[in-house]
Each structure stands twice: as structure tokens, then as C-alpha cells.
Amino acid sequence: MKARTLMIQGTASSVGKSLLVTALCRIYARRGFKVAPFKSQNMALNSAVTPDGAEIGRAQYAQAEAARAVPCAEMNPILLKPETTSGSQVVVMGRVLGSMHFRDYHRRKPELREVVGQALDSLRERHELVIIEGAGSPAEVNLKDRDLVNMWVAERADAPVALVTDIERGGALAALVGTLELLEPAERARVRAMVVNKFRGDPALFEGGVRFLENRCGIRVAGVIPHLGDTGIASEDSLDLRKGEPESRGGALVCILRLPRLSNFDEFEPLAREPGVEVRWCERPEDLEGARLVIIPGTKCTANDLGWLRRTGLAGALVRRVHEGQPVLGICGGYQMLGERILDPLGVESSEPDVAGLGLLPVVTRFEKEKSTAPVSLRLGEGLPGMRAAGGAEVRGYEIHCGQVTVAPGAQPFGLRMRTGEDASQVPEGCVTRGGQVAGTLVHGLFENVPVRRALLSEFGVTTAGASPADPYEVLADHFASALDLTYLDQMVGL
């Protein structure tokens, strides 16, 4: 028997669909159901690597964790990673299909429906319940003829739909009513519930709004969700970053460059949650003043974002910082920028075949068509800037990159990549200058490891408390469960 389904759609992007799906995955998983998340197409520069090396959206990876399921490509069969304002790298079933203009991608949507349908069927055959997330809004009438993400999926999965909106933005009533008005009768009939998200204050004050929605739309409001604040769960979209505002206030300052094509920024969120650290996203040279550590993060467009560093004056500020003996860390694309040259003769990420790097590390990057995606176990080296106390620690992370880095002979590695099985070995990874001011690695996820954060805090002279944080998925599930009409949702699903 195929799994039952429930679909969460929204009145717009960033209204809370992903978090609601994440919460429902944990709610039903802890009730004993074998649950899986599904989002047919995700557009995001935050991605993750499954245990078998497939690349999927970071949100679907987190949802799989919440569902206590093994993340797999079927959970997010299509991932779009924007490269320009009009084009994206297209990842299908965890592997790169190519870079496309949005117009060309739109033409290929009909053939991609088969991929989406097969992925959904595969999940339903292996699970009891699939929680499906839509994208954007189902009322985007100009896209309906080639819909891959909303009502076409709901019909394909025969899924009842809960429509969620964000009341914090304002206009929540109009968003819900307007969305339903623009749906075709058969589509509207699939919408069985409405959810109002991010409510501040006393929910009793919104009882009139609930009555209005139910009377006007003839659909039950299945929950008014109080605003939760920081969930402790990785963010999906750079819209979640607040320009010029620190992610955390007070304490030792860590500056992270807010690159135009910033990717995988969620890996720094665990650091931002540490007491005694202020994490600030920076776009100007003066923003770096007083920083104990500056990080150049990953990017989808390394050469182009390096050009942005030069235009803004940040490149010069980084060089001056290193000459003054202050530490700089580069991760993935940031690591490549710190090197001597970035070569892209095949035009994988840039139209520039040869670009000079910042010259702070003895490495050269060459871009290849084949993308490297893999989970990684890394034994950290000695003398790493800002985290010397973590030397020798074994940490876990992941690689997602097309740039292949060649390190000069005799250079000190950032760490040793640990290989197991028949190919058991320790392979040098990354690079550190002898003075320890500059370091780079291709491995994402360093700050998701407790030893790395503890080493950084120790170097900053920050004393840490020993209390273990609560499981964020449990906190999220409790929060949503207390406000949702779960009995009604069960009836919708047929449980």
C-alpha cells in the first residue's frame, strides 16, 4: 500500500512551509509512523549531501532528520542553485544536469515531471506517510501550465492541502482569501485547512480573524501558530540573513563576508548561537574592525564574488588584516579565493578563464564539469587560526564543489581526510600558512562540530557552560503540536 500524503502549500515564499513540514515530520515520527519529507523542486544555495553523495536542499535534509529518516535524493529530486539573476545550476536526483537560463528550464519542465513522479512514488512505496512541501504560491497563474511544485504535485499524490500564511508580514487574511480565489475549483477543493503562522501576542485576539476566514472560505483554520523566534534549525534562504545586523550580540566578534552568491551559510548558525560570540555578516571593509576572526564562506560563483571583494575594498582589507597577523579562514569558495589563481577554461562558473586570487595561500583552483559531493570525516591539523585547541580532533562535514584545488608541495594541510573501507587512508586536505594566520578548507560544516566551537571559544577566552541544548526538532514539534488541530489533520490524511 502506498503511503498516505499531506501537502503544505503557502501564500508566498518564506511564510513557514518548511518549518511546518519539519514539525509535522517529527510529530508523526514520534507517534510511530514511518515518515518522509518531499519537495519536488527547491531553489536554494543552501544544500546538503546525503550519505550516498547526492546533493539535496538543506531544508529537506533537516526534514529527513526530523522524520528520523535517512536523507535521499528522492526527497528533493530537483534543486535549483541560482548563478545569475536569470539562470541556475540544475541538480536532478542529486547530480548536476547543467546550468540553464530560466526560460530553457521552463521548457524542460514537462519531461522533468516524470522524474518528480517517480521520486514521489518511490518514497510512498517505502514509507507510511509523506509530508509534501510546495514552493512559492499555488496562485501563480502564469506558471500553472508547467507546474512542478504545487497543485500538480497535490493531484499526482492525491494529497489534501493545508495552506499556510505569515501573519507577521501583514495582509494575512487577504493572502489566504486571494490565493483561494485564484485557484481552479478542483484545486480549491483540495485545500482542506488553513494555518496562520508567526502570530505575536494573544491568539484569542485573532478569533475574529479565524471566524472571518472560515465563514468566507468555508475551510477550517487548523492552527494559529505563535511566533517561535530562533528555532535552532538550519535556515534555507538568504532572506533569513539580516544585512548589517549581528546574528548574535556581545562577546568576541566573528565577521563572515556576505558574498553576493553566498551558499551554505547555515553552517555558521551553531556558532552564532554560542554565548560569548557575536557573528556579523559584513559587506564593507569597515565592518571588519575589531573582528577576532574573519571567514570567507562558500559561494556558487567564486570568480565573480572575488571580483565583488575587490570592488568593495574587502580584498585589500583582508590582505592588510593578514599582514597585521590577524586570522582569516576560507571555506570552499572562500578557500579558493585565498589562493594564487582560479582557472575556469570550461566556463563552469565564470566567463573568465583565469583570475588572480588573493595570493594568501599557495594553492591553485581549476574548475571541472564534474561536481564533488560527499560526506567527509576530517582529522584537524595543528595551528589552525582561531581553533588551535581543536588540533587532532576528528570532525564531520561535507564537500560540494566543482573547483579542484592543487596545493603546493610541502604546504601545511588544514587536516587529513579519513577514508575507510578498502581504500582506508589519510589524505591531506586544505592548507594553512606556516604562521597560522590564513587557512582554507573545502569542507563545509566545521562549526556544526562541538570540538571546533569549543576550541574557538577557548581561544577567545570565553568560558562555556556544560548544559546540553535541547533537541531543536523536539522543541519545534512541541511548539507546533500545541497550536495545531492534529485530530483534524489526521482526518484529512485518513489516519
Secondary structure, 3 states (H helix, E strand, C coil): CCCEEEEEEECCCCCCHHHHHHHHHHHHHCCCCCEEEECCEEECCCEEECCCCCEEEHHHHHHHHHCCCCCCHHHCCEEEEECCCCEEEEEECCEEEEEEEHHHHHHHHHHHHHHHHHHHHHHHHHCCEEEEECCCCCCCHHHHHHCCCCHHHHHHHCCCEEEEEEHHHCCHHHHHHHHHHCCCHHHHHHEEEEEEEEECCCHHHHHHHHHHHHHHHCCEEEEEEECCCCCCCCCCCHHHCCCCCECCCCCEEEEEECCCCECCHHHHHHHHCCCCEEEEEECCHHHHCCCCEEEECCECCHHHHHHHHHHHCHHHHHHHHHHCCCCEEEECHHHHHCCCEEECCCCCCCCCCEEECCCCCCEEEEEEEEEEEEEEEEEECCCCCCCHHHCCCEEEEEEEEEEEEEECCCCECCEEEEECHHHCEEEEECEECCCCCEEEECCECHHHCHHHHHHHHHHHCCCCCCCCCCCHHHHHHHHHHCCECHHHHHHHHCC
